[in-house]
Amino acid sequence: MACHHVPVHTSESSQGNRGRGVGLGLALTSALAFGGSGVAAKPLIEAGLDPLHVVWLRVAGAAVVMLPVAVRHRALLRRRPALLAGFGLLAVAGVQACYFAAISRIPVGVALLVEYLAPALVLGWVRFVQRRPVTRAAALGVVLAVGGLACVVEVWSGLSFDALGLLLALGAACCQVGYFVLSDQGSDSGAEAPDPLGVIAYGLLVGTAVLTVVARPWNMDWSLLARSADMDGTPVAAGLLLTWIVLVATVLAYVTGVVSVRRLSPQVAGVVACLEAVIATVLAWVLLGEHLSAPQIIGGAVVLTGAFIAQSSAPAKGSPEPVASGGTESELSARGTAT
């Protein structure tokens, strides 16, 4: 029987390999796009724009672009209102507001690496609140991530970084955890999984509504957008930076991230997403002149190694094995929303 089906399997294998190759390319594109958000936003903040105003411009601009998707998936408003509200409040408004406020006070790479505590915090919730077991590999990954983070923030020097900046970055990680937990509770209902693009579109709309109240964009100095911002001594048009943030670091990053998860397993996509921190750190080094010390670079590598171990040890969806990252497929499809 196997001999009769060899050509079919070979064809399916070839198509599968092509699909995985495309998926990896999309995942890398998403990581690169997300990784460039902080590098583009920081010059705008240093030029005089409030971090909350930059977040509002990013989210509102992306919401306008994704509006046709929201119209097409308007049934989600009736079917999953709690998920849409949670995504908008936490994964969009909360994460991005905390992250952009953090990078106004601490280096981009450090803020993003602190945000990578989210998987560890999710594991803590799963293990101690939900009282579900976790794999040893996942626990090892968490220990490595926390230890590496200690090197990144140089705890031996008495937390030389701005304490408020670190707290804001930690707040971004906590907002990620809140969304993961909300999505995990909704995934057990047996209902059909909502289209991730629809969730993203409505999350952006909800986030825009929330941030409009909080950021009060009518008080923003709009003339700053017609000027230039300084990127490590090089003047760059503020409008160009904003366009990059909206179209590339938000819309393109979200869409490619979602499609990559559909072509790859959620675990593989999550591992590739870890490159976001590397990309953000390298871009900040090259474009903003934010140099990290040798211990910080080593610590960052350890953080990403821990995240890699935790992600790659995640069992397949529906497996009875202990959970590794606490993330369902629907969560992982939106994991790039951090930045």
C-alpha positions, 0 to 999 in steps of 0.5 A, a space after each residue: 500500500 505504501 508503494 502505491 502512494 509514494 508519488 502522493 506523499 512526495 508531492 504532499 511533502 514538497 508542498 508542505 516544505 514550500 508552505 513551511 518555507 513561506 511560513 518562516 519567511 513571513 514569520 521573519 518578516 513579522 519579527 523584523 517589522 515589529 522589531 523596528 517599531 521602537 526604533 522609529 517611535 523613539 525619535 518622535 518621542 524625543 522630538 517632543 511627541 508624548 509617548 501616548 500620542 505616538 501610540 494613538 497615532 500608531 493604533 488609530 492609523 492601523 485601525 483605519 487601514 484594517 477597517 475593511 477587515 473589521 466590516 467583513 468580520 462584523 459578526 465577531 461583535 456578537 459572537 466574541 465581544 469579551 475577546 475583542 474587548 480584552 484584545 483591544 484593552 490589553 494586547 493593543 492599548 495596554 501593551 503598546 502604551 506601556 512599551 512606548 512609555 518605557 522606551 522613552 526612559 530606557 533603551 529599546 532593547 532592554 524594554 523589549 527583553 523585559 517584556 519577554 518575561 511574559 511567558 514566565 509570568 504566564 507559566 506562573 499563572 498556569 502553575 500557581 493559580 490554575 494549578 496545572 503542571 508545566 514541563 521541566 523544559 519550560 521551567 528551565 526556560 523560565 529560569 534562564 529567561 529571568 537570569 538573563 534578564 538580571 544581566 540585561 538590567 545589571 542588578 549588581 549595579 543597583 538597577 542603574 536603569 530608570 526604575 519607572 522605565 523598567 516598571 512600564 516595560 514590566 507593565 507591558 509584559 503583564 498586559 500580554 499575560 492578561 490577554 493570554 489568560 483571557 484567550 485561554 479561558 475562552 478557548 475551552 468553550 468548544 466554539 469555532 475559533 474566531 478569525 485572527 485578522 478580525 480579532 486584530 482589526 477590532 482590537 485596533 478599533 477598541 484600542 483606538 477608542 480607549 487611547 483616544 480617551 486616555 491620550 487626548 490627541 486633540 492636545 497634541 502638537 500636530 505641527 511636529 509631524 511636519 518637521 524632522 526627527 533626529 535619529 542619532 544625528 541624522 534628520 528623518 521626516 517625522 511623517 516618514 517615521 509615522 508611516 513606517 510605524 503604521 504600515 510596516 510595524 503594525 499592519 504588515 507585522 500583524 498580518 504576516 504574523 497571523 499568516 505565518 502561524 497558519 503555515 507553521 505550528 504555533 510553537 515554531 512561530 513563537 520561537 521565530 518571534 523571539 528574533 524580534 528582541 534581537 532585531 530591535 536591539 541591533 536596530 537600536 544599536 545601529 540607528 540610535 546609537 544605543 550600545 549595550 555592554 557585554 554582560 547585557 548582550 550575554 544576558 539578552 542571549 540567555 533570555 532568548 535561549 530561555 524563551 526558545 526552550 520554553 516555546 519549543 517544549 510546548 506540546 501540540 494543541 489538545 495534548 494531555 501533556 503539561 503545558 509549556 507556555 500557557 499559550 493556545 494557538 489563538 494566543 500565539 497568533 497574536 503574540 507579536 502584538 507586544 510591540 
